[in-house]
Amino acid sequence: MHWRQHVRLARALSQICQGHAIKTVARDADYASCSAFSSMFHRVLGITPTHYMKQVIER
């Protein structure tokens, strides 16, 4: 993983945990679309941002 992607992903995880919308998180992470962000997220973490957010809320 490239360091920029790692930094963006760490910030995105923090924003998701704070309850920010995936669309907002994707835009803040400098992705052109939610689907591009979701693809990267799933490729790196093995779970979609939506499922990750649901797990955070359940805790």
N, CA, C and O atoms as CSV, one atom per row, in Angstrom:
chain,resi,resn,atom,element,x,y,z
A,1,MET,N,N,0.852,-1.174,0.000
A,1,MET,CA,C,0.000,0.000,0.000
A,1,MET,C,C,0.899,1.239,0.000
A,1,MET,O,O,1.871,1.317,0.751
A,2,HIS,N,N,0.565,2.177,-0.832
A,2,HIS,CA,C,1.320,3.421,-0.877
A,2,HIS,C,C,1.007,4.253,0.364
A,2,HIS,O,O,-0.098,4.188,0.903
A,3,TRP,N,N,1.978,5.024,0.806
A,3,TRP,CA,C,1.802,5.760,2.058
A,3,TRP,C,C,0.644,6.749,1.986
A,3,TRP,O,O,-0.048,6.951,2.984
A,4,ARG,N,N,0.418,7.366,0.839
A,4,ARG,CA,C,-0.704,8.325,0.730
A,4,ARG,C,C,-2.041,7.615,0.919
A,4,ARG,O,O,-2.935,8.107,1.608
A,5,GLN,N,N,-2.153,6.456,0.297
A,5,GLN,CA,C,-3.373,5.686,0.430
A,5,GLN,C,C,-3.573,5.267,1.886
A,5,GLN,O,O,-4.696,5.280,2.389
A,6,HIS,N,N,-2.499,4.899,2.550
A,6,HIS,CA,C,-2.556,4.504,3.951
A,6,HIS,C,C,-3.053,5.659,4.820
A,6,HIS,O,O,-3.904,5.468,5.688
A,7,VAL,N,N,-2.525,6.842,4.586
A,7,VAL,CA,C,-2.939,8.025,5.349
A,7,VAL,C,C,-4.403,8.348,5.082
A,7,VAL,O,O,-5.157,8.641,6.010
A,8,ARG,N,N,-4.806,8.293,3.812
A,8,ARG,CA,C,-6.210,8.569,3.457
A,8,ARG,C,C,-7.151,7.557,4.103
A,8,ARG,O,O,-8.226,7.907,4.589
A,9,LEU,N,N,-6.725,6.302,4.097
A,9,LEU,CA,C,-7.556,5.261,4.682
A,9,LEU,C,C,-7.677,5.444,6.196
A,9,LEU,O,O,-8.761,5.263,6.750
A,10,ALA,N,N,-6.598,5.795,6.861
A,10,ALA,CA,C,-6.640,6.026,8.312
A,10,ALA,C,C,-7.590,7.176,8.645
A,10,ALA,O,O,-8.372,7.091,9.593
A,11,ARG,N,N,-7.518,8.228,7.875
A,11,ARG,CA,C,-8.421,9.366,8.103
A,11,ARG,C,C,-9.864,8.963,7.816
A,11,ARG,O,O,-10.777,9.335,8.552
A,12,ALA,N,N,-10.062,8.202,6.743
A,12,ALA,CA,C,-11.408,7.748,6.388
A,12,ALA,C,C,-12.005,6.888,7.499
A,12,ALA,O,O,-13.178,7.039,7.839
A,13,LEU,N,N,-11.205,5.992,8.064
A,13,LEU,CA,C,-11.692,5.148,9.157
A,13,LEU,C,C,-12.134,6.002,10.346
A,13,LEU,O,O,-13.157,5.732,10.976
A,14,SER,N,N,-11.353,7.025,10.635
A,14,SER,CA,C,-11.697,7.924,11.732
A,14,SER,C,C,-13.017,8.639,11.448
A,14,SER,O,O,-13.871,8.750,12.328
A,15,GLN,N,N,-13.177,9.118,10.225
A,15,GLN,CA,C,-14.409,9.824,9.860
A,15,GLN,C,C,-15.618,8.894,9.898
A,15,GLN,O,O,-16.694,9.282,10.351
A,16,ILE,N,N,-15.433,7.668,9.419
A,16,ILE,CA,C,-16.530,6.698,9.446
A,16,ILE,C,C,-16.939,6.418,10.889
A,16,ILE,O,O,-18.129,6.338,11.194
A,17,CYS,N,N,-15.964,6.271,11.769
A,17,CYS,CA,C,-16.258,6.036,13.186
A,17,CYS,C,C,-16.989,7.206,13.825
A,17,CYS,O,O,-17.731,7.028,14.791
A,18,GLN,N,N,-16.781,8.390,13.292
A,18,GLN,CA,C,-17.458,9.581,13.804
A,18,GLN,C,C,-18.850,9.748,13.198
A,18,GLN,O,O,-19.588,10.664,13.562
A,19,GLY,N,N,-19.206,8.850,12.265
A,19,GLY,CA,C,-20.552,8.882,11.696
A,19,GLY,C,C,-20.700,9.688,10.425
A,19,GLY,O,O,-21.825,9.953,10.000
A,20,HIS,N,N,-19.601,10.088,9.802
A,20,HIS,CA,C,-19.684,10.845,8.557
A,20,HIS,C,C,-20.223,9.959,7.440
A,20,HIS,O,O,-19.994,8.750,7.437
A,21,ALA,N,N,-20.927,10.549,6.511
A,21,ALA,CA,C,-21.465,9.816,5.362
A,21,ALA,C,C,-20.326,9.324,4.474
A,21,ALA,O,O,-19.308,10.000,4.327
A,22,ILE,N,N,-20.503,8.148,3.887
A,22,ILE,CA,C,-19.484,7.559,3.021
A,22,ILE,C,C,-19.167,8.508,1.861
A,22,ILE,O,O,-18.008,8.644,1.468
A,23,LYS,N,N,-20.175,9.150,1.325
A,23,LYS,CA,C,-19.977,10.101,0.218
A,23,LYS,C,C,-19.030,11.221,0.634
A,23,LYS,O,O,-18.148,11.606,-0.133
A,24,THR,N,N,-19.207,11.735,1.821
A,24,THR,CA,C,-18.346,12.796,2.343
A,24,THR,C,C,-16.933,12.281,2.577
A,24,THR,O,O,-15.957,12.951,2.238
A,25,VAL,N,N,-16.827,11.097,3.153
A,25,VAL,CA,C,-15.524,10.498,3.429
A,25,VAL,C,C,-14.763,10.269,2.123
A,25,VAL,O,O,-13.573,10.569,2.033
A,26,ALA,N,N,-15.451,9.738,1.115
A,26,ALA,CA,C,-14.820,9.482,-0.183
A,26,ALA,C,C,-14.310,10.778,-0.806
A,26,ALA,O,O,-13.196,10.825,-1.327
A,27,ARG,N,N,-15.113,11.812,-0.752
A,27,ARG,CA,C,-14.717,13.108,-1.308
A,27,ARG,C,C,-13.523,13.677,-0.549
A,27,ARG,O,O,-12.580,14.178,-1.162
A,28,ASP,N,N,-13.555,13.604,0.774
A,28,ASP,CA,C,-12.442,14.111,1.589
A,28,ASP,C,C,-11.153,13.319,1.360
A,28,ASP,O,O,-10.055,13.856,1.507
A,29,ALA,N,N,-11.292,12.043,1.001
A,29,ALA,CA,C,-10.125,11.204,0.737
A,29,ALA,C,C,-9.615,11.405,-0.691
A,29,ALA,O,O,-8.671,10.744,-1.125
A,30,ASP,N,N,-10.250,12.319,-1.407
A,30,ASP,CA,C,-9.820,12.692,-2.765
A,30,ASP,C,C,-10.125,11.627,-3.814
A,30,ASP,O,O,-9.385,11.484,-4.787
A,31,TYR,N,N,-11.204,10.886,-3.623
A,31,TYR,CA,C,-11.638,9.912,-4.623
A,31,TYR,C,C,-12.703,10.551,-5.497
A,31,TYR,O,O,-13.529,11.327,-5.019
A,32,ALA,N,N,-12.678,10.220,-6.783
A,32,ALA,CA,C,-13.596,10.813,-7.752
A,32,ALA,C,C,-15.034,10.333,-7.550
A,32,ALA,O,O,-15.981,11.025,-7.924
A,33,SER,N,N,-15.193,9.150,-6.961
A,33,SER,CA,C,-16.537,8.616,-6.754
A,33,SER,C,C,-16.567,7.738,-5.503
A,33,SER,O,O,-15.537,7.281,-5.007
A,34,CYS,N,N,-17.775,7.525,-5.022
A,34,CYS,CA,C,-17.952,6.626,-3.874
A,34,CYS,C,C,-17.546,5.208,-4.251
A,34,CYS,O,O,-16.971,4.489,-3.433
A,35,SER,N,N,-17.839,4.803,-5.477
A,35,SER,CA,C,-17.518,3.427,-5.867
A,35,SER,C,C,-16.008,3.209,-5.944
A,35,SER,O,O,-15.526,2.131,-5.598
A,36,ALA,N,N,-15.260,4.208,-6.389
A,36,ALA,CA,C,-13.795,4.084,-6.419
A,36,ALA,C,C,-13.255,3.952,-4.996
A,36,ALA,O,O,-12.379,3.130,-4.728
A,37,PHE,N,N,-13.783,4.766,-4.095
A,37,PHE,CA,C,-13.380,4.699,-2.694
A,37,PHE,C,C,-13.756,3.344,-2.091
A,37,PHE,O,O,-12.951,2.720,-1.399
A,38,SER,N,N,-14.974,2.899,-2.355
A,38,SER,CA,C,-15.445,1.627,-1.817
A,38,SER,C,C,-14.611,0.458,-2.328
A,38,SER,O,O,-14.325,-0.476,-1.579
A,39,SER,N,N,-14.224,0.508,-3.591
A,39,SER,CA,C,-13.382,-0.549,-4.163
A,39,SER,C,C,-12.037,-0.623,-3.461
A,39,SER,O,O,-11.576,-1.708,-3.108
A,40,MET,N,N,-11.406,0.529,-3.258
A,40,MET,CA,C,-10.128,0.567,-2.557
A,40,MET,C,C,-10.298,0.063,-1.131
A,40,MET,O,O,-9.497,-0.744,-0.659
A,41,PHE,N,N,-11.319,0.527,-0.451
A,41,PHE,CA,C,-11.587,0.149,0.928
A,41,PHE,C,C,-11.751,-1.369,1.037
A,41,PHE,O,O,-11.158,-2.006,1.908
A,42,HIS,N,N,-12.552,-1.932,0.154
A,42,HIS,CA,C,-12.801,-3.369,0.165
A,42,HIS,C,C,-11.546,-4.154,-0.193
A,42,HIS,O,O,-11.273,-5.195,0.405
A,43,ARG,N,N,-10.791,-3.667,-1.153
A,43,ARG,CA,C,-9.558,-4.346,-1.559
A,43,ARG,C,C,-8.556,-4.400,-0.405
A,43,ARG,O,O,-7.896,-5.417,-0.195
A,44,VAL,N,N,-8.448,-3.305,0.335
A,44,VAL,CA,C,-7.455,-3.218,1.410
A,44,VAL,C,C,-7.934,-3.895,2.694
A,44,VAL,O,O,-7.168,-4.611,3.337
A,45,LEU,N,N,-9.184,-3.675,3.067
A,45,LEU,CA,C,-9.677,-4.170,4.356
A,45,LEU,C,C,-10.553,-5.412,4.261
A,45,LEU,O,O,-10.835,-6.049,5.277
A,46,GLY,N,N,-10.987,-5.764,3.052
A,46,GLY,CA,C,-11.805,-6.953,2.888
A,46,GLY,C,C,-13.250,-6.785,3.302
A,46,GLY,O,O,-13.965,-7.772,3.481
A,47,ILE,N,N,-13.687,-5.554,3.457
A,47,ILE,CA,C,-15.059,-5.253,3.860
A,47,ILE,C,C,-15.438,-3.908,3.234
A,47,ILE,O,O,-14.581,-3.048,3.036
A,48,THR,N,N,-16.704,-3.734,2.928
A,48,THR,CA,C,-17.132,-2.464,2.338
A,48,THR,C,C,-17.246,-1.396,3.424
A,48,THR,O,O,-17.397,-1.721,4.602
A,49,PRO,N,N,-17.174,-0.132,3.032
A,49,PRO,CA,C,-17.322,0.937,4.034
A,49,PRO,C,C,-18.666,0.867,4.762
A,49,PRO,O,O,-18.738,1.141,5.960
A,50,THR,N,N,-19.717,0.506,4.050
A,50,THR,CA,C,-21.038,0.413,4.669
A,50,THR,C,C,-21.073,-0.676,5.738
A,50,THR,O,O,-21.612,-0.464,6.825
A,51,HIS,N,N,-20.504,-1.831,5.434
A,51,HIS,CA,C,-20.467,-2.904,6.441
A,51,HIS,C,C,-19.572,-2.531,7.615
A,51,HIS,O,O,-19.877,-2.856,8.763
A,52,TYR,N,N,-18.481,-1.856,7.328
A,52,TYR,CA,C,-17.597,-1.395,8.398
A,52,TYR,C,C,-18.361,-0.438,9.311
A,52,TYR,O,O,-18.285,-0.537,10.535
A,53,MET,N,N,-19.100,0.493,8.698
A,53,MET,CA,C,-19.860,1.473,9.479
A,53,MET,C,C,-20.899,0.761,10.350
A,53,MET,O,O,-21.092,1.141,11.505
A,54,LYS,N,N,-21.560,-0.248,9.825
A,54,LYS,CA,C,-22.542,-0.999,10.609
A,54,LYS,C,C,-21.894,-1.675,11.801
A,54,LYS,O,O,-22.476,-1.709,12.885
A,55,GLN,N,N,-20.689,-2.218,11.617
A,55,GLN,CA,C,-19.982,-2.853,12.723
A,55,GLN,C,C,-19.616,-1.832,13.796
A,55,GLN,O,O,-19.693,-2.130,14.988
A,56,VAL,N,N,-19.222,-0.645,13.384
A,56,VAL,CA,C,-18.872,0.408,14.339
A,56,VAL,C,C,-20.099,0.817,15.146
A,56,VAL,O,O,-20.011,1.009,16.359
A,57,ILE,N,N,-21.230,0.949,14.485
A,57,ILE,CA,C,-22.454,1.366,15.162
A,57,ILE,C,C,-22.926,0.304,16.155
A,57,ILE,O,O,-23.448,0.634,17.220
A,58,GLU,N,N,-22.740,-0.980,15.803
A,58,GLU,CA,C,-23.191,-2.060,16.679
A,58,GLU,C,C,-22.395,-2.162,17.969
A,58,GLU,O,O,-22.862,-2.760,18.938
A,59,ARG,N,N,-21.202,-1.587,17.995
A,59,ARG,CA,C,-20.368,-1.692,19.205
A,59,ARG,C,C,-20.791,-0.751,20.246
A,59,ARG,O,O,-20.195,-0.712,21.323
